[in-house]
Amino acid sequence: MIRCLPLGSSNPCLLRCSTVDASLHRYGWRLLLLMGALAASLTAHADPISALQLLREGGCGGILPPARPLRHVGSLDRAAEQWANGRTLASAAQLSGYEAESTAGLHITGPEAATVQLLKKSGCRTVSNPAFHDVGLYRRGVDSWLVLGSVYVAPASAQAPMLATRALQLVNQVRARGARCGERSFGPAPPVKLSDALAGVAFGHADDMAKHNYFEHEDLTGHSPADRVRAVGYQEKLVGENIAYGPKSADEVVQGWLDSPGHCENIMDPRFAEMGIAYAAGHTSRRGLYWVQLLVAPKA
């Protein structure tokens, strides 16, 4: 008869056998190998990133769909350290040089053996969020700070018409109801319409700023917005231009302009009847989006 002493006894893995054969020897070796692998696994998962990967792979214990492993990124290690030192998560990510679409942070305190459970308690939806692709870690004593992130990807040029339509919708909504721009109040104004010619001029300036890493209404050849509009044969009476760097969506850029009195006044000016808007992604140290909005009163 084969007996195994219960767990907690002085020798829980001892097999006491009345008879011994080759098959039992094979079983014993498998048991020892399995226990060794389990011990190694538990030790590996004490590392917060390994524990995080384990939880993502298993859907945080089977309560959520499995998620892909995260890539360990040095810039997010720096972000985690900045966050641990008191900066907000957003500013920490920005200072680290990580171009983030979104970020989330997990701060756990406790012994290494409890890392998996601590991460589960910190928030399974964050741990298993498939939108995150990267991770960084900073450790100090029994504290660990993890920053999860996804890199911002500039919208493709094929999305430009959709974003222009959305921007037009937002501009005409605010023109229809009126707005306060700083100290000035504007009543309702007629809607503007999109102009392909003005969109082309707007893109030309956005792309030039993106390629040459500057941010001005006057381009590097000294041309003003009105000069650029006239250069394509557009006959204008009045030209207004708003520019922005950094916003990632039409909603964000229009709201930013509305929050700035001078830009808001351009949007609300009832004399403007046509609009062109475009964006271009930076190529050098500035990799965000450059936006240009042209508002024009055409000649009759």
C-alpha positions as CSV (number, residue, x, y, z in Angstrom):
1,M,0.0,0.0,0.0
2,I,1.2,3.5,-0.8
3,R,0.7,6.3,1.7
4,C,1.7,10.0,1.5
5,L,1.9,11.9,4.8
6,P,-0.4,15.0,5.0
7,L,0.8,18.5,4.3
8,G,2.2,20.1,7.4
9,S,3.9,16.9,8.6
10,S,7.7,16.7,9.1
11,N,8.2,15.2,5.6
12,P,5.1,15.9,3.4
13,C,6.6,14.5,0.2
14,L,7.7,11.1,1.5
15,L,6.2,8.1,-0.2
16,R,6.0,5.0,2.0
17,C,5.6,1.9,0.0
18,S,5.1,-1.7,0.8
19,T,6.4,-2.5,-2.7
20,V,8.5,-0.4,-5.1
21,D,8.6,-0.7,-8.9
22,A,9.9,1.4,-11.8
23,S,6.5,3.1,-12.4
24,L,6.5,4.4,-8.8
25,H,10.0,5.8,-9.3
26,R,8.9,7.6,-12.4
27,Y,5.9,9.1,-10.6
28,G,8.2,10.3,-7.7
29,W,10.5,12.1,-10.1
30,R,7.6,13.8,-11.8
31,L,6.2,14.9,-8.5
32,L,9.6,16.4,-7.5
33,L,10.0,18.1,-10.8
34,L,6.5,19.6,-10.6
35,M,7.1,21.0,-7.2
36,G,10.4,22.5,-8.3
37,A,8.7,24.2,-11.3
38,L,5.9,25.5,-9.0
39,A,8.4,27.0,-6.5
40,A,10.3,28.7,-9.4
41,S,7.1,30.1,-10.8
42,L,6.1,31.6,-7.5
43,T,9.5,33.1,-7.0
44,A,9.4,34.6,-10.6
45,H,6.0,36.1,-10.0
46,A,7.2,38.0,-7.0
47,D,8.6,40.5,-9.4
48,P,5.7,43.0,-10.1
49,I,6.1,43.0,-13.8
50,S,6.1,39.2,-14.0
51,A,3.1,39.1,-11.7
52,L,1.3,41.6,-13.9
53,Q,2.0,39.6,-17.0
54,L,0.6,36.5,-15.2
55,L,-2.6,38.3,-14.3
56,R,-3.1,39.6,-17.8
57,E,-2.5,36.2,-19.3
58,G,-5.1,34.6,-17.0
59,G,-7.6,37.4,-17.2
60,C,-7.0,38.4,-13.5
61,G,-7.9,35.0,-12.2
62,G,-10.4,34.2,-14.9
63,I,-12.8,37.0,-14.3
64,L,-11.8,39.0,-17.4
65,P,-10.7,38.1,-20.9
66,P,-7.0,37.4,-21.3
67,A,-4.8,40.3,-22.5
68,R,-1.5,40.4,-24.4
69,P,1.7,40.7,-22.4
70,L,3.1,44.2,-21.9
71,R,6.3,45.5,-23.3
72,H,8.8,46.8,-20.6
73,V,9.7,50.3,-21.6
74,G,12.5,52.3,-20.0
75,S,10.8,55.7,-20.4
76,L,7.9,54.3,-18.3
77,D,10.4,53.2,-15.7
78,R,11.3,56.9,-15.5
79,A,7.7,57.9,-15.4
80,A,7.1,55.5,-12.5
81,E,10.0,57.0,-10.6
82,Q,8.7,60.6,-11.2
83,W,5.2,59.5,-10.1
84,A,6.7,57.9,-6.9
85,N,8.5,61.2,-6.2
86,G,5.2,63.2,-6.2
87,R,4.5,64.2,-9.7
88,T,1.1,63.6,-11.2
89,L,1.0,60.6,-13.5
90,A,0.3,62.7,-16.6
91,S,3.2,65.0,-16.0
92,A,5.5,62.1,-15.1
93,A,4.7,60.4,-18.4
94,Q,5.3,63.6,-20.3
95,L,8.6,64.3,-18.6
96,S,9.8,60.8,-19.3
97,G,9.5,61.3,-23.0
98,Y,6.8,58.7,-23.5
99,E,4.2,59.9,-26.0
100,A,1.1,58.5,-24.3
101,E,-2.4,58.0,-25.7
102,S,-3.4,56.9,-22.2
103,T,-1.7,55.9,-18.9
104,A,-2.7,54.3,-15.6
105,G,-0.8,53.7,-12.5
106,L,-0.7,51.0,-9.8
107,H,1.0,51.5,-6.4
108,I,1.3,48.5,-4.2
109,T,2.9,48.1,-0.8
110,G,3.7,44.7,0.7
111,P,6.0,41.6,0.7
112,E,7.1,40.1,-2.6
113,A,5.2,36.9,-1.9
114,A,1.9,38.9,-1.9
115,T,2.5,40.7,-5.2
116,V,-0.1,38.9,-7.3
117,Q,-2.8,39.4,-4.7
118,L,-1.8,43.0,-4.2
119,L,-2.1,43.7,-7.9
120,K,-5.5,42.0,-8.1
121,K,-6.8,44.2,-5.3
122,S,-5.4,47.3,-7.0
123,G,-7.8,46.9,-9.9
124,C,-8.2,43.9,-12.2
125,R,-9.7,46.1,-14.9
126,T,-6.6,48.2,-15.0
127,V,-4.3,45.2,-14.8
128,S,-6.1,43.4,-17.7
129,N,-7.0,46.4,-19.8
130,P,-6.2,45.4,-23.4
131,A,-5.7,49.0,-24.5
132,F,-2.4,49.1,-22.6
133,H,0.7,47.9,-24.5
134,D,3.7,49.0,-22.3
135,V,4.7,49.0,-18.7
136,G,7.3,50.6,-16.5
137,L,8.3,49.9,-12.9
138,Y,10.0,51.7,-10.0
139,R,10.7,50.0,-6.6
140,R,11.6,51.5,-3.2
141,G,11.7,49.1,-0.3
142,V,8.4,47.3,-0.1
143,D,6.7,49.8,-2.4
144,S,6.3,49.3,-6.1
145,W,4.9,51.8,-8.7
146,L,3.8,50.5,-12.1
147,V,2.8,52.7,-15.0
148,L,0.9,51.2,-17.8
149,G,0.6,53.0,-21.1
150,S,-0.3,53.0,-24.7
151,V,1.7,55.0,-27.3
152,Y,-0.2,57.8,-29.1
153,V,-0.6,57.0,-32.8
154,A,-1.4,60.0,-35.0
155,P,-4.5,59.6,-37.0
156,A,-3.9,58.5,-40.6
157,S,-4.5,61.0,-43.4
158,A,-7.6,58.9,-44.4
159,Q,-9.2,60.2,-41.2
160,A,-8.8,63.9,-42.1
161,P,-12.2,64.3,-43.8
162,M,-14.0,62.8,-40.8
163,L,-12.1,65.0,-38.3
164,A,-12.7,68.1,-40.4
165,T,-16.5,67.3,-40.4
166,R,-16.4,66.8,-36.7
167,A,-14.6,70.2,-36.2
168,L,-17.1,71.9,-38.5
169,Q,-20.0,70.4,-36.4
170,L,-18.5,71.7,-33.2
171,V,-17.8,75.2,-34.6
172,N,-21.3,75.6,-36.0
173,Q,-22.8,74.4,-32.8
174,V,-21.1,77.1,-30.8
175,R,-21.8,79.7,-33.5
176,A,-25.5,78.8,-33.4
177,R,-25.9,79.4,-29.6
178,G,-23.4,82.2,-29.1
179,A,-20.5,82.3,-26.8
180,R,-18.4,84.4,-24.4
181,C,-14.8,84.8,-25.4
182,G,-12.9,86.3,-22.5
183,E,-14.5,89.7,-21.8
184,R,-16.5,89.8,-25.0
185,S,-19.9,88.2,-25.6
186,F,-21.0,87.0,-29.1
187,G,-24.5,86.3,-30.1
188,P,-25.4,83.6,-32.6
189,A,-23.6,83.7,-35.9
190,P,-24.4,82.0,-39.3
191,P,-22.8,78.6,-39.9
192,V,-19.6,78.3,-41.9
193,K,-19.0,75.6,-44.5
194,L,-16.0,73.6,-45.4
195,S,-13.7,74.6,-48.3
196,D,-11.4,72.1,-49.9
197,A,-9.2,75.0,-51.1
198,L,-8.8,76.3,-47.6
199,A,-8.3,72.8,-46.2
200,G,-5.3,72.4,-48.6
201,V,-3.8,75.7,-47.5
202,A,-4.3,74.8,-43.8
203,F,-2.6,71.4,-44.4
204,G,0.3,73.1,-46.2
205,H,1.1,75.3,-43.2
206,A,0.5,72.5,-40.6
207,D,2.8,70.2,-42.6
208,D,5.5,72.9,-42.9
209,M,5.4,73.5,-39.1
210,A,5.6,69.8,-38.4
211,K,8.5,69.2,-40.8
212,H,10.6,72.2,-39.6
213,N,9.7,72.2,-36.0
214,Y,8.2,75.7,-35.5
215,F,4.9,77.1,-34.4
216,E,4.0,80.5,-35.8
217,H,1.3,82.1,-38.0
218,E,4.0,83.4,-40.3
219,D,5.8,80.7,-42.2
220,L,9.6,80.4,-42.7
221,T,9.4,82.3,-46.0
222,G,7.6,85.2,-44.3
223,H,4.2,84.6,-45.7
224,S,1.1,85.4,-43.6
225,P,-2.2,83.3,-43.6
226,A,-3.7,85.8,-46.1
227,D,-0.7,85.4,-48.3
228,R,-1.1,81.7,-48.4
229,V,-4.8,81.9,-49.1
230,R,-4.2,84.3,-52.0
231,A,-1.4,82.1,-53.4
232,V,-4.0,79.4,-54.3
233,G,-6.2,81.9,-56.1
234,Y,-8.8,82.2,-53.4
235,Q,-10.3,85.7,-53.4
236,E,-10.8,86.9,-49.8
237,K,-12.0,89.9,-47.9
238,L,-10.9,88.7,-44.4
239,V,-8.8,85.8,-43.2
240,G,-8.4,84.5,-39.6
241,E,-6.2,81.6,-38.6
242,N,-6.1,79.5,-35.4
243,I,-3.2,77.1,-34.8
244,A,-2.6,74.6,-32.1
245,Y,0.0,72.0,-31.2
246,G,-0.7,68.9,-29.1
247,P,-4.5,68.2,-29.2
248,K,-5.2,64.6,-30.3
249,S,-8.8,65.0,-31.5
250,A,-11.1,67.5,-33.2
251,D,-13.1,67.9,-30.0
252,E,-9.9,68.7,-28.0
253,V,-8.5,71.2,-30.4
254,V,-11.8,73.1,-30.9
255,Q,-12.4,73.2,-27.1
256,G,-8.9,74.5,-26.6
257,W,-9.5,77.4,-29.1
258,L,-12.8,78.2,-27.5
259,D,-11.1,78.4,-24.1
260,S,-8.7,81.1,-25.5
261,P,-10.3,84.5,-26.0
262,G,-8.5,85.5,-29.2
263,H,-9.0,82.1,-30.9
264,C,-12.6,82.0,-29.7
265,E,-13.3,85.5,-31.3
266,N,-12.1,84.1,-34.6
267,I,-14.5,81.2,-34.4
268,M,-17.4,83.4,-33.4
269,D,-16.8,86.2,-35.9
270,P,-20.0,86.5,-38.0
271,R,-18.2,87.8,-41.0
272,F,-16.5,84.4,-41.7
273,A,-18.4,82.1,-44.0
274,E,-15.9,79.3,-45.0
275,M,-13.5,77.2,-43.0
276,G,-10.6,74.9,-43.7
277,I,-9.0,72.7,-41.1
278,A,-6.1,70.3,-41.2
279,Y,-3.4,68.6,-39.1
280,A,0.0,67.1,-39.5
281,A,2.2,65.0,-37.2
282,G,5.6,66.3,-36.0
283,H,8.7,64.6,-37.3
284,T,11.4,65.7,-34.7
285,S,11.3,66.3,-31.0
286,R,7.7,67.4,-31.3
287,R,5.7,64.3,-32.4
288,G,2.3,65.5,-31.6
289,L,-0.2,67.0,-34.0
290,Y,0.0,70.5,-35.5
291,W,-3.5,71.9,-36.2
292,V,-4.4,74.8,-38.5
293,Q,-7.9,76.3,-38.9
294,L,-8.5,79.0,-41.5
295,L,-11.7,81.1,-41.3
296,V,-12.3,83.3,-44.3
297,A,-14.8,85.8,-45.6
298,P,-14.7,85.4,-49.4
299,K,-15.2,88.2,-51.9
300,A,-18.6,88.3,-53.4
